[in-house]
Amino acid sequence: MGDEWTVELLVTSWEGTFDERERAVVEGRSAGRTLDEVGATLGLSRERARQIQKEVRKRLVVMADILQDGWQKTARAAGEGMAVSRQTIAAELKMTDHPLVDELLIAAGLDAPRTWAGGLRGWWSTDPTALGRALGRLVESAPFRRDDLRRAASEAGLPPGLPLARLLAHDGSRLASSPDGHWVRRRARGRDAAYLWLLESGRPTRPEELLVPMAATTVAAVKEALRRDDRFRQIRSEGTWVLTEWTHLHASPYATALEAMVAVVTESGPLSRAQLFARVTELHPVTLSRLKQCLVSSLLGETPDGLVDLASRGARPAAEEEPARPDSMAIAGDVLGVRIPVTRDVLRGSGVSVHSWLTWRLGLRHAPMSRVFATAGDHLPITVRRGTGGAQLSSLRRHALELEVGDGCVLAVLLRLDDDTARVGHGCAPAACLGAPSSGLLRKP
């Protein structure tokens, strides 16, 4: 048996099959109440409430086994993502979304994804720890502007539709909102807020100007915080602060950190990472993370004794391990799909930053490397680039305009690996399109 109407009998017979107390226990647990809270409401002990829930679950499993062969396998397949909504899994089971679905999913071996806010109610997964790992990657990408939250979440591999606002507002969240409304790390909120403020202002700034964005009380506190963070440098003669990545403010003969790093190794010979980083920052001040990114360049490599040297002198370029695949990317046979959120940057024609799994899967293991995919008609080809600063897709603006998508929509980019061709389509489900009507770019029917 497996017809939709037979499966739906589980829901339609809910009130007739289970008594009021049994329904109250299951519905209370589904609403997020503890066994103690449910028991207190019904005048039951915690243990008795647990027994009732377990008994109801057993009976539901028996009924489901009768009504639909293989429903547990279907449930597990539907819950393979890091976080899948109960509504989505219920649809795969051909059922109306209902609290009893929670009991069936528990029986099938699924669990609520674990986050800093505890289990995520209403969402399920066969790997309940995966969402926590993705949230960790989101934290590592901080700080970022409020408008970049969706992009940062996508790059961290978080699934669309996740209640991010609720998660980030939780007391246990490792991210917090700055006075300017941007997202910063809770334990470094002042310094992260200063970083974003300087990034937006684009100019050397006196510490007095950073009191408000950093929510600091004294200028001395501002200075002390910035001194402890290698993202900031002080121009002592002026008493102002700048970002180390602002290379135009330093008398450096090098255009990029990679250029400086190659020059140092060329002149000095093989160096340890610590020695190399120390010498490069003297010539071209940048952050430690930027220096580490340069090591993926095909120009550099590692000697047998673990030193950094030129690849042209026999050093072996670093072998990158496969990154975790984000939920926004998938591969089936020779077709690789990428979901790209449409942002104002996309509509302006900017290149699109993408997760490094894409370049890894395309064989772009070093920088700089690129792969070109031809598109139909008179469109420019789509280029995927691996640089020392990250991975990027070429502009998708013309595709977005022709598809009439708006800010909040999703583009689906399909890359064929057998013939290096590409196709771009509108990736939103018709009923869930988030395109902003005010943008003037509406979804085609």
C-alpha positions in Angstrom: 0.0 0.0 0.0 1.3 3.5 -0.6 -1.5 5.6 -2.1 -1.6 9.1 -0.7 -5.1 8.7 0.8 -4.1 5.7 2.8 -1.1 7.4 4.3 -3.2 10.4 5.1 -5.4 8.1 7.3 -2.7 8.5 10.0 -3.6 12.2 10.2 -7.4 11.9 9.7 -7.7 9.2 12.3 -5.6 11.0 14.8 -8.4 12.1 17.1 -10.4 8.9 16.7 -7.5 6.6 17.4 -5.8 8.3 20.3 -7.4 9.8 23.4 -7.1 13.4 24.5 -4.2 12.7 27.0 -2.1 10.9 24.4 -2.7 13.6 21.8 -1.7 16.3 24.4 1.6 14.5 25.2 2.6 14.2 21.6 1.5 17.7 20.6 3.2 19.2 23.7 6.5 17.5 22.9 6.2 18.6 19.3 5.7 22.2 20.5 9.1 22.0 22.3 7.9 21.5 25.8 9.9 19.1 28.1 8.5 15.9 29.6 8.4 17.7 33.0 6.3 20.5 31.5 4.0 18.2 29.6 3.5 16.0 32.7 2.8 19.0 35.0 0.1 20.3 32.6 -1.6 16.9 32.5 -1.1 16.0 36.2 1.4 13.2 35.3 4.9 12.4 36.3 7.7 12.9 33.9 8.2 9.1 33.6 4.5 8.6 32.9 4.5 11.3 30.2 7.5 9.6 28.6 5.8 6.2 28.6 2.7 7.6 26.9 4.8 9.2 24.2 6.6 5.9 23.6 3.4 3.9 23.5 1.8 6.3 21.0 5.0 6.1 18.8 4.8 2.3 18.7 1.2 2.4 17.6 1.9 5.0 14.9 4.8 2.9 13.5 2.5 -0.2 13.3 -0.1 1.9 11.5 2.4 3.5 9.1 3.9 0.0 8.3 0.5 -1.1 7.3 -0.3 2.0 5.2 3.0 2.5 3.4 5.7 0.0 2.6 9.2 1.4 3.1 8.2 4.7 4.7 11.2 4.6 7.1 13.6 4.3 4.2 11.8 7.3 2.5 12.0 9.3 5.7 15.7 8.7 6.1 16.4 9.5 2.4 14.5 12.8 2.8 16.4 13.7 6.0 19.9 13.2 4.6 20.6 17.0 4.5 22.0 18.8 7.5 18.6 20.3 8.3 15.4 19.4 6.6 12.0 20.8 7.6 9.3 18.5 8.9 7.0 19.9 6.3 9.4 18.8 3.5 9.8 15.3 4.9 6.0 15.0 5.4 5.5 15.8 1.8 7.9 13.0 0.8 5.8 10.7 2.9 2.7 12.0 1.2 1.3 13.2 4.5 0.0 16.5 5.8 2.5 18.2 8.2 1.4 17.2 11.7 2.9 16.7 15.2 2.6 12.9 14.7 5.2 13.1 12.0 7.8 13.9 14.7 7.1 10.6 16.3 7.5 8.7 13.0 10.8 10.5 12.3 12.2 9.6 15.7 11.3 6.0 15.0 13.0 6.1 11.6 16.3 7.2 13.3 16.2 10.9 12.6 17.0 13.5 15.2 16.7 17.3 15.6 19.8 19.1 14.3 21.9 20.4 17.2 22.8 24.0 17.4 24.0 26.4 20.1 20.3 26.9 20.8 19.8 23.2 21.4 17.8 21.0 19.1 16.2 22.9 16.2 12.5 22.2 16.6 10.6 21.5 13.4 13.8 20.4 11.5 15.3 16.9 11.2 18.4 15.2 10.0 20.1 11.8 9.8 23.3 13.6 10.9 22.3 15.9 13.7 25.8 17.3 14.2 26.2 18.6 10.6 24.3 21.8 11.1 26.4 22.7 14.1 29.5 22.3 12.0 28.1 24.5 9.3 27.2 27.2 11.9 30.8 26.9 13.0 31.9 27.7 9.5 29.6 30.7 9.5 31.2 32.0 12.7 34.6 31.6 11.2 33.6 33.8 8.2 32.6 36.6 10.5 32.5 39.5 10.6 30.3 40.4 7.7 27.8 43.1 6.9 24.1 42.6 7.6 23.4 42.5 3.8 26.0 39.7 3.4 24.3 37.2 5.9 22.6 35.2 3.1 25.8 35.0 1.1 27.9 34.0 4.1 25.3 31.4 5.1 25.3 29.9 1.6 29.1 29.8 1.6 29.1 28.0 5.0 26.8 25.4 3.4 23.7 26.3 5.5 20.4 25.2 3.8 18.0 27.9 2.5 14.9 28.5 4.6 16.7 27.9 7.9 15.4 30.3 10.7 18.8 32.0 10.9 17.4 35.1 12.6 16.0 33.0 15.5 19.3 31.1 15.8 21.5 34.2 15.7 19.3 36.0 18.3 19.7 33.1 20.8 21.7 33.8 24.0 24.0 30.9 23.1 24.8 32.2 19.6 28.5 32.8 18.9 27.5 35.7 16.6 25.9 39.0 17.7 24.6 42.2 16.0 26.9 45.2 16.2 25.5 48.7 16.9 25.5 49.2 13.1 23.5 46.1 12.6 26.3 44.0 11.2 27.2 40.5 12.3 30.3 40.1 14.5 31.7 37.4 16.8 30.3 37.6 20.3 33.8 37.3 21.9 35.4 39.8 19.6 32.4 42.1 18.9 34.2 45.4 19.5 37.2 44.5 17.2 35.0 43.0 14.5 32.7 46.1 14.6 35.8 48.3 14.2 37.0 46.2 11.3 33.7 46.6 9.4 33.5 50.3 10.2 37.0 50.9 8.8 36.2 48.7 5.8 33.2 50.8 5.0 34.9 54.2 5.7 38.0 53.3 3.6 40.2 55.8 5.4 42.6 56.2 8.3 40.5 56.8 11.5 41.2 58.3 14.9 40.3 56.1 17.8 37.7 58.6 19.1 35.6 57.8 16.0 35.6 54.1 16.9 34.0 54.6 20.3 30.5 54.3 19.1 30.9 51.4 16.6 32.9 49.4 19.2 30.6 50.3 22.0 33.7 51.3 24.0 33.8 53.7 26.9 37.4 55.1 26.6 39.9 55.8 23.9 42.4 53.8 25.8 40.2 50.7 25.6 39.9 51.2 21.8 43.6 51.4 21.3 44.3 48.4 23.5 41.8 46.3 21.6 43.2 47.2 18.2 46.8 46.6 19.3 45.9 43.0 20.2 44.5 42.3 16.7 46.8 41.9 13.7 44.1 43.1 11.3 44.8 46.7 12.5 47.9 48.9 12.1 48.5 52.3 13.7 50.0 55.2 11.7 52.0 56.6 14.6 52.8 60.0 13.2 49.1 60.7 12.7 47.7 58.7 15.6 45.2 57.1 13.2 44.3 53.4 12.7 44.1 51.5 9.4 43.5 48.0 8.2 46.6 46.0 7.4 45.0 44.9 4.1 44.9 48.5 2.9 48.2 48.1 1.0 47.8 51.5 -0.7 48.6 53.1 2.7 52.0 51.5 3.0 55.1 52.1 1.0 55.2 48.6 -0.5 56.6 47.9 -3.9 54.3 44.8 -4.2 50.8 44.8 -5.6 49.7 41.7 -3.7 50.7 39.5 -0.8 51.5 36.7 -3.1 53.9 38.9 -5.1 55.6 39.8 -1.9 55.8 36.2 -0.7 57.3 35.0 -4.0 59.9 37.8 -3.9 60.9 36.9 -0.3 61.3 33.2 -1.1 63.2 34.0 -4.4 65.7 36.1 -2.5 66.0 34.1 0.8 65.5 30.5 -0.3 63.4 28.0 1.6 61.9 29.3 4.8 59.6 28.0 7.5 56.1 29.4 7.5 56.8 31.5 10.6 59.9 33.0 9.1 58.2 33.6 5.7 55.1 35.3 7.2 57.3 37.5 9.4 59.3 38.8 6.5 56.4 39.3 4.2 54.4 41.4 6.7 57.4 43.7 7.1 57.2 44.4 3.3 53.5 44.1 2.7 51.3 44.1 5.9 48.3 41.8 5.6 46.4 39.4 7.9 47.6 35.9 8.8 44.6 34.3 7.0 45.6 36.1 3.8 49.1 34.8 4.0 47.9 31.3 4.5 45.7 31.6 1.4 48.8 32.5 -0.7 50.2 29.1 0.1 47.7 27.5 -2.3 49.4 29.2 -5.2 50.9 27.0 -7.9 54.1 29.2 -7.6 54.9 27.9 -4.1 55.3 24.5 -2.6 56.8 22.5 0.3 60.2 21.0 0.4 60.8 17.5 1.8 61.9 19.0 5.1 58.7 21.1 5.4 59.9 24.5 4.3 58.2 26.8 1.8 60.1 27.3 -1.5 59.4 28.1 -5.2 57.7 25.3 -7.2 60.1 26.1 -10.0 62.9 25.0 -7.7 61.3 21.6 -7.1 59.0 22.4 -4.1 55.8 20.4 -4.3 52.6 22.6 -4.3 50.3 22.0 -1.3 47.8 19.2 -1.9 44.4 20.4 -0.8 42.0 18.0 1.0 38.5 17.9 -0.3 36.4 20.5 1.6 32.9 19.6 2.9 30.4 19.9 0.1 27.8 22.7 0.9 24.1 21.9 0.5 24.0 24.6 -2.2 26.0 22.4 -4.5 25.3 18.9 -5.9 26.7 16.5 -8.5 25.0 13.8 -10.5 27.0 12.1 -13.2 28.6 14.7 -15.4 26.4 17.5 -14.2 27.4 19.8 -11.3 24.7 22.1 -9.9 25.2 25.3 -7.9 22.5 27.4 -6.3 23.4 31.1 -6.3 21.4 33.6 -4.2 20.6 36.7 -6.2 21.9 39.7 -4.3 22.4 43.3 -5.3 26.1 42.5 -6.1 24.9 39.9 -8.6 22.4 42.4 -10.2 25.2 45.0 -10.4 27.4 42.6 -12.4 29.9 41.6 -9.7 31.7 38.3 -9.7 30.1 35.7 -7.4 32.1 34.3 -4.5 31.5 30.5 -4.1 32.5 27.7 -1.8 35.9 26.2 -2.4 34.4 22.7 -2.9 33.4 23.8 -6.4 36.9 24.6 -7.5 38.2 21.4 -5.8 35.7 19.3 -7.6 36.6 21.0 -10.9 40.2 20.1 -10.4 41.3 23.7 -9.7 43.5 22.7 -6.7 46.0 25.6 -6.9 45.9 29.3 -7.6 45.6 30.9 -10.0 43.6 28.3 -12.0 40.3 28.6 -14.0 37.9 26.6 -16.1 35.6 28.0 -18.7 32.1 26.7 -19.6 30.4 27.8 -22.8 26.8 29.0 -22.7 24.1 29.1 -25.3 23.4 32.0 -27.6 25.5 35.1 -27.4 26.2 34.9 -23.6 29.7 35.2 -22.4 31.1 31.9 -21.1 30.9 31.2 -17.4 34.4 31.1 -15.8 35.1 29.5 -12.5 38.4 30.8 -11.0 40.5 29.7 -8.1 42.6 32.6 -6.7 44.7 33.0 -3.6 41.8 35.0 -2.1 39.1 32.4 -2.7 36.9 30.9 -5.4 34.7 32.9 -7.8 32.2 32.6 -10.6 32.1 35.2 -13.3 29.3 37.7 -13.5 25.7 36.3 -13.8 24.0 39.7 -14.2 22.9 39.2 -17.8 21.4 35.8 -17.0 19.6 37.4 -14.0 18.2 40.2 -16.1 16.9 37.8 -18.8 15.3 35.5 -16.3 13.7 38.6 -14.6 14.8 37.4 -11.1 15.1 39.8 -8.2 17.0 40.3 -5.0 16.2 37.2 -2.8 15.7 34.8 -5.7 18.0 31.9 -6.5 19.8 31.1 -9.8 20.5 27.5 -10.6 23.8 27.1 -12.5 24.3 23.7 -14.2 27.9 22.9 -15.3 28.4 19.9 -17.6 31.8 18.4 -16.9 31.9 16.2 -20.0 31.7 19.0 -22.6 32.4 22.1 -20.5 29.0 23.8 -21.2 26.8 25.6 -18.8 23.1 26.6 -18.4 21.6 29.1 -16.0 18.0 28.9 -14.8 15.7 30.3 -12.1 16.2 28.1 -9.1 13.2 29.2 -6.9 10.3 26.9 -6.3 7.2 28.8 -7.6 5.5 28.9 -4.2 8.6 29.9 -2.3 10.1 32.6 -4.5 11.6 35.4 -2.4 12.2 37.8 -5.2 11.7 41.4 -4.1 8.9 43.0 -6.3 10.3 46.4 -5.5 13.5 45.5 -7.4 11.7 45.7 -10.7 13.0 42.2 -11.6 10.2 39.8 -11.2 10.1 36.1 -11.7 8.9 34.9 -15.1 5.7 32.8 -14.9 
